[in-house]
């Protein structure tokens, strides 16, 4: 090099290259590690163990949910070998209809004070893929009300200590728990709900504007002590922590599962739920495709796409509850059979449920 007889400039350039290459490789590897694929269909359903807490009588309550790794495909999996909780099952109150994506803290199982080191195993087979989750009383899975709120992004992701004393909504469905209706006819459902402590308090939509995105957390690392434990795969499903199963990174179907649909939205970094009392009806058991609700119901699964009629969907505007706390809905059934409809009340951090069993005749 002219004016550089010692070759110092060349040496410096070589060192810059040596120092830059590892950084470039690291950035490339990081980008690859953060790749997440979204699927419309074809993936599995992973049961999720959310955690447990102790009851005053010495028994324990175990919390469960699930992650359907598909954005569109729903499943009806009857109680039996493909949907079983053992020992003591196969039926321990789990759903038989599975909505898309993350459905957290959906039901509980109470176990006795002498449960000790035993485990409950929930097995689900969907799309030919079997997933299991193992529920135990290990200390790592201990939860409280604040953890539940944190795991679902409640109160816009708040970690404030007041949520430890939050009182869940009060909920009562009016009328008989067993109903009969003919196919094609509608059934009126009346539910009363209120938030006794107004915690977390309802806030304006502007406070909840955040990232637009697709699925709930695509990583499985729980923010709480427990989180959702599920079998199969790293990565995960939604705001439950632990080992929630991931949508597999097989053939990349980010272009809409080869269906010609537009690309699915990029998953958000965090799912957050706006505060405020809300109530929705879902099909807990039975063929959901044969049931319609009037008016349409806000989703109870963690759909974080913008304007998706979901509490986790920006701009996080939760409708005002009826002044008298009375929700009236009509359900219409197109096919005969047994159904369980579930009213889901939430204050944005905790859930309360009430079921109605409907026998639909011809």
KEMIDO-347860 format. One record per residue: x, y, z of N, C-alpha, C in turn. Coordinates in steps of 0.02 Angstrom, whole numbers, padded with zeros to 5 digits, always signed. Last residue first. Example, Ala and Ser with C-alpha at 12.3 -4.5 7.8 and 13.67 -1.06 7.14 Angstrom:
<rs>
+00642-00112+00354+00684-00053+00357+00645+00002+00394 +00660-00284+00390+00615-00225+00390+00660-00165+00390 
</rs>
This chain:
<rs>
-04223-01701+00843-04242-01689+00774-04310-01653+00771 -04144-01616+00985-04181-01671+00952-04198-01652+00881 -04016-01583+01091-04048-01559+01031-04079-01619+00995 -03989-01545+01251-04004-01603+01210-04045-01579+01150 -03866-01455+01334-03924-01450+01289-03930-01515+01248 -03807-01392+01485-03809-01450+01440-03873-01448+01399 -03713-01255+01530-03781-01278+01516-03775-01336+01467 -03597-01190+01653-03615-01232+01596-03690-01244+01591 -03488-01059+01691-03551-01093+01708-03575-01128+01645 -03337-00984+01758-03374-01023+01708-03440-01048+01736 -03223-00849+01764-03274-00887+01798-03317-00921+01745 -03052-00790+01766-03110-00817+01731-03158-00851+01780 -02951-00640+01775-02974-00704+01800-03037-00725+01764 -02927-00527+01695-02871-00560+01730-02889-00630+01754 -03039-00479+01640-02977-00463+01605-02917-00494+01637 -03142-00531+01703-03130-00461+01717-03067-00436+01682 -03257-00643+01623-03189-00623+01640-03187-00549+01657 -03355-00786+01596-03352-00717+01619-03280-00702+01639 -03425-00893+01489-03359-00875+01513-03361-00801+01532 -03535-01026+01478-03530-00953+01487-03463-00938+01519 -03542-01161+01370-03509-01132+01429-03510-01057+01426 -03640-01299+01324-03622-01229+01312-03593-01200+01376 -03634-01456+01264-03623-01418+01325-03600-01348+01305 -03747-01565+01179-03702-01507+01179-03693-01482+01250 -03801-01707+01086-03787-01675+01151-03736-01619+01144 -03908-01688+00940-03853-01717+00978-03846-01683+01045 -03947-01619+00775-03963-01650+00840-03901-01678+00874 -03896-01462+00704-03893-01535+00705-03911-01562+00773 -03906-01327+00724-03926-01353+00658-03926-01430+00656 -03960-01221+00849-03925-01284+00835-03951-01313+00769 -03932-01063+00917-03970-01102+00869-03928-01162+00848 -03948-00959+01056-03908-01011+01024-03953-01052+00979 -03952-00793+01106-03990-00848+01078-03942-00894+01041 -03926-00703+01259-03900-00730+01196-03947-00785+01172 -03906-00575+01371-03955-00619+01340-03931-00639+01270 -03839-00526+01521-03822-00543+01452-03874-00592+01425 -03848-00406+01640-03886-00461+01612-03870-00470+01538 -03811-00292+01708-03769-00352+01714-03801-00414+01686 -03882-00180+01681-03909-00223+01733-03868-00287+01742 -03806-00124+01576-03815-00088+01639-03839-00131+01696 -03691-00238+01498-03759-00212+01505-03768-00177+01573 -03519-00175+01482-03569-00226+01500-03639-00197+01503 -03438-00109+01338-03467-00096+01404-03518-00151+01420 -03311-00204+01255-03377-00173+01257-03401-00162+01328 -03143-00161+01250-03190-00209+01280-03259-00175+01284 -03024-00140+01137-03084-00106+01160-03134-00158+01186 -02896-00169+01082-02914-00188+01150-02974-00151+01178 -02872-00141+00943-02853-00093+00995-02881-00106+01064 -02788-00296+00973-02786-00223+00973-02840-00196+00926 -02852-00433+01058-02844-00404+00992-02842-00328+00995 -02889-00499+01168-02817-00493+01157-02801-00459+01091 -03026-00508+01162-02997-00464+01213-02923-00453+01205 -03082-00504+00993-03050-00541+01046-03023-00492+01098 -03108-00464+00861-03162-00478+00908-03138-00523+00965 -02997-00423+00790-03017-00493+00783-03074-00512+00831 -02918-00307+00770-02990-00306+00758-03018-00377+00748 -02763-00389+00740-02802-00327+00749-02875-00336+00730 -02736-00544+00825-02738-00506+00763-02781-00444+00772 -02738-00625+00934-02706-00559+00942-02703-00520+00877 -02838-00732+01014-02827-00707+00946-02801-00635+00951 -02854-00839+01121-02807-00783+01118-02790-00765+01046 -03030-00865+01148-02962-00889+01134-02919-00831+01114 -03151-00810+01159-03118-00824+01222-03049-00854+01211 -03225-00681+01060-03185-00742+01067-03158-00748+01137 -03390-00623+01079-03319-00608+01081-03280-00672+01094 -03521-00685+00976-03487-00683+01040-03414-00664+01033 -03660-00612+00892-03596-00645+00890-03559-00635+00955 -03818-00613+00988-03769-00586+00942-03705-00627+00940 -03824-00776+00933-03847-00708+00916-03855-00669+00980 -03727-00913+00878-03749-00870+00932-03771-00802+00904 -03741-01078+00814-03730-01006+00803-03760-00967+00860 -03678-01239+00783-03707-01192+00832-03691-01121+00812 -03607-01326+00708-03680-01330+00703-03716-01282+00749 -03477-01310+00742-03497-01286+00676-03572-01287+00666 -03466-01376+00863-03472-01303+00864-03495-01276+00796 -03529-01514+00924-03506-01489+00860-03518-01414+00854 -03475-01537+01096-03522-01540+01042-03493-01508+00979 -03430-01430+01230-03434-01498+01204-03489-01500+01150 -03426-01293+01224-03375-01328+01263-03371-01402+01242 -03448-01157+01134-03467-01228+01132-03411-01266+01166 -03470-01007+01232-03432-01049+01186-03464-01119+01186 -03515-00839+01267-03534-00909+01266-03490-00946+01214 -03444-00710+01369-03454-00742+01304-03477-00814+01315 -03423-00555+01447-03452-00622+01451-03463-00648+01380 -03322-00441+01544-03350-00464+01482-03377-00534+01492 -03253-00302+01629-03296-00361+01631-03323-00376+01561 -03083-00254+01605-03154-00239+01601-03196-00302+01596 -02928-00232+01516-02968-00244+01576-03041-00225+01565 -02860-00320+01374-02886-00259+01404-02929-00275+01465 -02720-00423+01369-02793-00420+01371-02814-00356+01405 -02587-00467+01261-02612-00426+01317-02687-00420+01312 -02450-00561+01214-02522-00554+01210-02546-00516+01272 -02299-00515+01134-02336-00528+01195-02410-00518+01183 -02253-00509+01006-02206-00528+01058-02241-00543+01123 -02357-00585+00879-02338-00530+00923-02290-00556+00976 -02321-00656+00720-02340-00664+00790-02315-00605+00832 -02378-00579+00572-02320-00597+00612-02340-00603+00685 -02525-00646+00493-02487-00592+00525-02429-00620+00565 -02515-00747+00343-02539-00736+00411-02496-00682+00444 -02536-00695+00173-02494-00717+00229-02527-00703+00295 -02693-00743+00092-02637-00698+00105-02597-00721+00166 -02721-00907+00019-02740-00851+00061-02680-00805+00073 -02679-01018-00047-02689-00959-00088-02712-00899-00047 -02648-01123+00031-02718-01118+00013-02731-01058-00033 -02532-01155+00097-02537-01172+00026-02608-01166+00001 -02544-01094+00222-02552-01166+00216-02566-01188+00144 -02508-00959+00212-02579-00977+00215-02591-01051+00202 -02373-00945+00209-02411-00914+00155-02483-00938+00154 -02314-01017+00305-02328-00948+00323-02366-00913+00268 -02277-01146+00310-02342-01132+00283-02363-01061+00300 -02136-01238+00287-02158-01171+00304-02224-01156+00270 -02135-01397+00352-02142-01358+00290-02169-01290+00307 -02102-01368+00521-02092-01412+00464-02094-01373+00400 -02100-01328+00658-02067-01290+00606-02051-01336+00548 -02257-01343+00745-02193-01370+00719-02165-01329+00663 -02308-01241+00871-02325-01262+00804-02260-01283+00769 -02262-01311+01032-02254-01263+00977-02288-01288+00915 -02335-01325+01195-02308-01353+01133-02310-01303+01077 -02271-01260+01345-02326-01262+01297-02299-01280+01228 -02199-01273+01465-02178-01310+01407-02234-01314+01355 -02204-01119+01547-02186-01189+01551-02166-01218+01485 -02342-01014+01515-02270-01025+01512-02254-01098+01509 -02464-00941+01411-02448-00987+01463-02374-01002+01459 -02482-00865+01300-02456-00832+01358-02449-00878+01417 -02432-00969+01162-02471-00919+01196-02440-00897+01260 -02352-01102+01144-02417-01080+01127-02445-01029+01173 -02186-01126+01080-02245-01138+01118-02304-01099+01099 -02026-01209+01092-02068-01154+01069-02133-01159+01104 -02010-01384+01058-01992-01323+01093-02033-01268+01063 -02109-01535+01066-02080-01477+01034-02058-01423+01081 -02213-01609+01179-02199-01600+01109-02169-01534+01091 -02332-01569+01308-02284-01612+01275-02270-01587+01205 -02334-01432+01425-02364-01474+01374-02311-01514+01339 -02376-01322+01550-02333-01377+01531-02368-01418+01479 -02385-01152+01572-02420-01209+01542-02370-01262+01522 -02340-01088+01734-02344-01086+01662-02373-01151+01636 -02268-01054+01869-02290-01117+01840-02288-01114+01765 -02226-00930+01903-02191-00986+01932-02208-01051+01899 -02231-00834+01749-02249-00849+01817-02209-00909+01842 -02193-00827+01621-02172-00771+01663-02187-00786+01735 -02126-00966+01531-02179-00935+01571-02151-00878+01611 -02078-00991+01371-02052-00974+01436-02103-00937+01477 -02115-01021+01242-02148-01057+01296-02125-01036+01365 -02164-00912+01110-02114-00945+01150-02147-00974+01211 -02261-00846+01048-02238-00906+01014-02180-00938+01051 -02400-00772+01123-02328-00784+01127-02309-00849+01093 -02529-00782+00999-02504-00763+01063-02432-00786+01068 -02509-00742+00824-02523-00785+00880-02501-00754+00945 -02495-00586+00762-02530-00648+00752-02541-00685+00816 -02519-00408+00790-02483-00468+00777-02527-00528+00770 -02478-00244+00841-02523-00289+00806-02485-00352+00791 -02433-00183+00999-02413-00213+00937-02470-00252+00906 -02560-00074+01064-02494-00104+01066-02478-00134+00999 -02669+00014+01165-02643+00006+01097-02571-00020+01100 -02729+00036+01286-02713-00032+01268-02684-00040+01199 -02763+00163+01309-02713+00135+01354-02691+00066+01331 -02865+00185+01220-02799+00213+01204-02745+00183+01247 -02979+00133+01276-02945+00094+01225-02875+00119+01212 -02984+00159+01457-02998+00176+01388-02956+00136+01339 -03020+00028+01578-02986+00089+01555-03000+00099+01481 -03086-00050+01723-03092-00037+01651-03057+00029+01634 -02978-00116+01847-03028-00067+01826-03027-00058+01750 -02961-00291+01883-02933-00226+01864-02986-00180+01834 -03086-00241+01990-03014-00248+01984-03000-00305+01935 -03213-00225+02047-03191-00182+01991-03116-00181+01985 -03260-00317+02135-03210-00270+02161-03185-00221+02107 -03359-00393+02068-03372-00366+02135-03322-00315+02160 -03426-00385+01919-03358-00385+01946-03362-00353+02015 -03556-00495+01862-03532-00431+01887-03462-00441+01915 -03686-00570+01766-03616-00567+01786-03601-00498+01813 -03808-00682+01713-03795-00622+01752-03722-00624+01776 -03881-00742+01563-03828-00747+01614-03820-00680+01648 -03987-00836+01466-03981-00775+01506-03930-00785+01561 -04027-00895+01311-03982-00904+01367-03973-00837+01403 -04146-00973+01210-04125-00911+01244-04084-00928+01305 -04124-01062+01064-04131-01068+01136-04106-01004+01168 -04205-01096+00908-04157-01060+00950-04175-01066+01024 -04213-01236+00796-04244-01188+00841-04189-01154+00883 -04136-01328+00730-04163-01272+00691-04197-01219+00734 -04185-01461+00832-04137-01435+00783-04172-01382+00740 -04266-01419+00986-04264-01453+00922-04212-01420+00876 -04205-01440+01154-04228-01397+01100-04224-01436+01035 -04184-01443+01328-04199-01481+01267-04228-01433+01216 -04064-01428+01463-04116-01401+01418-04125-01448+01359 -04006-01416+01624-04018-01464+01570-04075-01436+01528 -04007-01315+01714-03941-01334+01687-03948-01384+01629 -04134-01189+01703-04112-01257+01714-04044-01270+01683 -04101-01013+01746-04138-01070+01719-04105-01137+01733 -03959-00909+01717-04028-00916+01739-04059-00979+01708 -03798-00922+01774-03841-00932+01716-03911-00947+01741 -03693-00812+01855-03748-00859+01864-03789-00861+01800 -03544-00751+01925-03579-00773+01865-03634-00822+01883 -03425-00632+01972-03480-00673+01994-03523-00688+01933 -03249-00633+01931-03318-00612+01919-03369-00660+01951 -03129-00645+02068-03154-00661+02001-03227-00640+01992 -03038-00523+02149-03096-00567+02157-03123-00582+02087 -02866-00504+02185-02921-00494+02138-02976-00545+02151 -02751-00510+02255-02813-00512+02294-02875-00501+02249 -02654-00496+02161-02652-00557+02203-02717-00564+02242 -02666-00373+02105-02697-00428+02069-02695-00493+02109 -02589-00288+02180-02661-00289+02194-02695-00349+02160 -02460-00289+02128-02476-00335+02181-02550-00340+02196 -02443-00281+01948-02454-00250+02014-02480-00299+02065 -02407-00308+01821-02380-00352+01873-02396-00327+01943 -02503-00302+01668-02482-00273+01732-02456-00327+01780 -02551-00331+01542-02485-00357+01561-02460-00331+01627 -02679-00278+01538-02628-00251+01492-02557-00271+01513 -02745-00365+01621-02736-00296+01643-02679-00263+01604 -02658-00514+01566-02714-00477+01595-02695-00408+01618 -02583-00609+01501-02575-00539+01482-02629-00495+01509 -02596-00732+01554-02642-00716+01499-02634-00644+01476 -02499-00730+01654-02494-00780+01601-02540-00765+01542 -02546-00631+01741-02485-00620+01702-02481-00667+01643 -02659-00694+01796-02666-00632+01758-02606-00619+01714 -02595-00801+01860-02645-00813+01808-02652-00752+01764 -02516-00730+01952-02484-00770+01900-02533-00784+01843 -02614-00676+02034-02572-00631+01995-02537-00668+01939 -02667-00791+02092-02709-00750+02048-02668-00702+02006 -02537-00916+02081-02587-00878+02118-02624-00834+02068 -02456-01078+02072-02480-01015+02045-02524-00979+02095 -02328-01198+02056-02372-01162+02101-02392-01095+02070 -02237-01269+01983-02302-01257+01952-02352-01223+01999 -02127-01295+02060-02119-01249+02003-02185-01230+01971 -02166-01394+02149-02166-01325+02172-02161-01275+02114 -02279-01517+02086-02211-01492+02093-02213-01417+02108 -02394-01590+02073-02391-01538+02125-02320-01513+02137 -02433-01612+01897-02410-01634+01963-02412-01575+02011 -02474-01671+01741-02491-01623+01793-02472-01650+01861 -02415-01684+01583-02411-01717+01648-02421-01664+01703 -02484-01709+01421-02458-01664+01471-02464-01697+01539 -02460-01762+01252-02477-01775+01321-02450-01719+01365 -02517-01793+01085-02480-01750+01132-02505-01766+01203 -02513-01868+00929-02532-01875+00999-02486-01833+01043 -02581-01843+00772-02524-01829+00816-02547-01830+00888 -02688-01849+00686-02644-01907+00690-02584-01898+00735 -02760-01734+00711-02722-01739+00648-02671-01795+00651 -02742-01768+00882-02774-01728+00830-02730-01728+00769 -02759-01828+01042-02736-01846+00975-02776-01806+00924 -02709-01799+01206-02750-01776+01151-02718-01799+01085 -02707-01836+01378-02685-01856+01311-02734-01831+01259 -02651-01794+01534-02702-01779+01484-02672-01793+01415 -02620-01866+01684-02594-01863+01616-02652-01851+01568 -02574-01823+01847-02629-01832+01800-02600-01823+01730 -02469-01903+01969-02478-01860+01910-02544-01875+01876 -02408-01901+02140-02444-01929+02083-02449-01878+02026 -02352-01860+02258-02310-01857+02198-02344-01888+02137 -02501-01806+02336-02429-01818+02342-02391-01809+02277 -02634-01818+02368-02614-01829+02299-02538-01840+02294 -02700-01798+02487-02648-01850+02486-02624-01865+02415 -02800-01707+02462-02741-01683+02500-02684-01734+02498 -02861-01736+02292-02863-01737+02366-02797-01717+02398 -02895-01618+02159-02866-01681+02183-02862-01678+02259 -02996-01551+02033-02978-01549+02104-02953-01618+02125 -02963-01470+01884-02975-01536+01914-02953-01531+01987 -03031-01345+01775-02991-01366+01832-03010-01437+01851 -03014-01255+01618-03050-01296+01667-03002-01318+01721 -02940-01155+01557-03007-01170+01532-03047-01213+01579 -02816-01083+01547-02854-01088+01609-02928-01103+01595 -02818-01030+01371-02786-01040+01437-02837-01047+01494 -02795-01073+01220-02855-01068+01262-02834-01081+01334 -02716-01028+01073-02709-01037+01145-02775-01024+01180 -02785-01098+00920-02733-01065+00959-02739-01077+01034 -02962-01128+00891-02893-01116+00871-02850-01088+00927 -03052-01246+00999-03047-01186+00958-02975-01175+00936 -03115-01400+01018-03053-01363+01025-03050-01307+00974 -03230-01492+01113-03219-01448+01055-03159-01404+01068 -03221-01554+01231-03216-01597+01173-03214-01556+01109 -03136-01510+01387-03177-01496+01328-03172-01551+01276 -03143-01608+01541-03107-01572+01488-03154-01558+01429 -03193-01683+01647-03220-01616+01635-03186-01576+01581 -03134-01806+01643-03125-01766+01703-03142-01693+01689 -03146-01960+01574-03181-01896+01577-03169-01862+01644 -03085-02086+01580-03054-02033+01538-03085-01964+01546 -03002-02059+01738-03042-02038+01682-03075-02094+01646 -02914-02104+01834-02979-02080+01857-03026-02060+01801 -02746-02048+01791-02797-02097+01810-02862-02063+01831 -02803-01968+01638-02794-02027+01680-02741-02014+01733 -02904-01904+01518-02864-01885+01576-02863-01944+01623 -02916-01900+01340-02922-01937+01403-02878-01907+01456 -02944-01919+01191-02955-01860+01234-02969-01887+01304 -02931-02036+01124-02900-01977+01094-02908-01913+01135 -03003-02129+01201-02930-02137+01194-02895-02075+01167 -03124-02010+01264-03103-02078+01247-03028-02081+01239 -03232-01884+01213-03199-01916+01270-03185-01989+01253 -03205-01825+01043-03245-01851+01098-03202-01880+01154 -03160-01684+00972-03127-01746+00993-03165-01773+01053 -03166-01577+00849-03213-01607+00895-03185-01676+00911 -03068-01433+00809-03074-01505+00817-03132-01522+00864 -03021-01314+00681-03048-01331+00746-03061-01406+00748 -02907-01219+00588-02937-01285+00599-02959-01294+00672 -02842-01093+00599-02910-01100+00571-02943-01165+00589 -02719-01095+00655-02755-01032+00658-02828-01040+00635 -02653-01227+00758-02683-01203+00695-02721-01138+00706 -02617-01278+00878-02566-01244+00840-02590-01217+00773 -02699-01257+01020-02712-01283+00953-02666-01244+00907 -02664-01283+01180-02638-01245+01124-02654-01283+01060 -02761-01273+01333-02731-01307+01277-02705-01258+01226 -02773-01297+01510-02796-01265+01449-02767-01304+01391 -02798-01317+01687-02780-01342+01622-02806-01296+01567 -02752-01328+01858-02779-01288+01804-02753-01314+01737 -02799-01404+02008-02754-01406+01951-02788-01372+01892 -02812-01379+02178-02844-01367+02114-02791-01363+02060 -02812-01487+02319-02776-01445+02272-02818-01438+02208 -02858-01492+02496-02856-01518+02428-02818-01469+02383 -02867-01421+02613-02810-01465+02604-02805-01496+02536 -02966-01328+02620-02981-01393+02648-02924-01443+02640 -02915-01219+02549-02919-01215+02622-02931-01282+02654 -02803-01274+02418-02867-01252+02443-02869-01255+02519 -02661-01227+02320-02690-01264+02376-02755-01233+02398 -02645-01231+02140-02642-01198+02205-02678-01240+02257 -02551-01257+01986-02596-01277+02041-02592-01229+02098 -02543-01251+01804-02516-01247+01871-02568-01266+01923 -02575-01280+01672-02560-01210+01689-02529-01203+01759 -02542-01390+01549-02550-01387+01621-02528-01319+01644 -02617-01418+01395-02573-01375+01434-02591-01379+01508 -02614-01519+01247-02642-01502+01313-02592-01462+01353 -02604-01471+01082-02564-01489+01140-02600-01471+01204 -02646-01528+00926-02672-01492+00985-02633-01517+01045 -02551-01508+00771-02579-01544+00828-02612-01497+00878 -02591-01458+00600-02548-01465+00658-02586-01497+00717 -02680-01434+00495-02632-01488+00489-02588-01501+00549 -02695-01256+00463-02721-01322+00479-02664-01372+00476 -02627-01136+00459-02700-01135+00460-02727-01202+00482 -02483-01085+00547-02517-01136+00509-02593-01126+00514 -02330-00997+00550-02401-00999+00568-02436-01047+00520 -02167-01010+00616-02214-01023+00562-02285-01024+00589 -02033-00907+00660-02092-00943+00682-02138-00951+00623 -01864-00873+00694-01914-00888+00643-01971-00928+00672 -01762-00854+00781-01825-00820+00796-01879-00833+00745 -01654-00918+00728-01682-00946+00789-01750-00915+00805 -01622-00835+00621-01648-00901+00607-01683-00930+00668 -01573-00725+00690-01632-00717+00648-01664-00784+00633 -01463-00785+00750-01516-00759+00792-01580-00751+00751 -01383-00814+00639-01408-00869+00680-01466-00846+00723 -01356-00683+00595-01390-00730+00551-01421-00787+00591 -01287-00632+00705-01350-00601+00685-01390-00648+00640 -01175-00718+00702-01219-00717+00760-01287-00688+00742 -01116-00682+00580-01140-00751+00590-01190-00754+00647 -01083-00550+00610-01129-00565+00555-01159-00634+00562 -00991-00571+00714-01052-00533+00726-01104-00548+00673 -00889-00641+00647-00928-00674+00700-00993-00639+00715 -00849-00536+00551-00879-00599+00530-00917-00635+00586 -00785-00431+00619-00852-00421+00592-00887-00487+00576 -00658-00471+00654-00704-00451+00707-00776-00447+00683 -00603-00497+00528-00604-00550+00578-00655-00534+00633 -00612-00370+00471-00648-00426+00442-00656-00483+00492 -00525-00298+00553-00596-00278+00550-00638-00336+00522 -00407-00364+00522-00436-00372+00589-00509-00351+00591 -00389-00321+00392-00398-00392+00405-00430-00404+00473 -00371-00184+00411-00429-00208+00374-00443-00281+00387 -00250-00187+00482-00310-00162+00515-00373-00186+00479 -00166-00237+00380-00176-00276+00441-00239-00254+00477 -00173-00132+00289-00197-00198+00269-00211-00241+00331 -00115-00030+00364-00185-00024+00342-00214-00091+00323 +00016-00078+00380-00027-00071+00438-00101-00067+00418 +00121-00102+00297+00059-00139+00285+00010-00134+00342 +00234-00028+00306+00228-00082+00354+00166-00124+00343 +00214+00072+00212+00264+00020+00200+00259-00039+00247 +00113+00160+00154+00102+00115+00210+00150+00056+00205 +00124+00229+00041+00126+00267+00103+00115+00224+00164 +00030+00110-00044+00070+00170-00050+00066+00210+00015 +00043-00059+00000+00000+00000+00000+00045+00062+00000 
</rs>
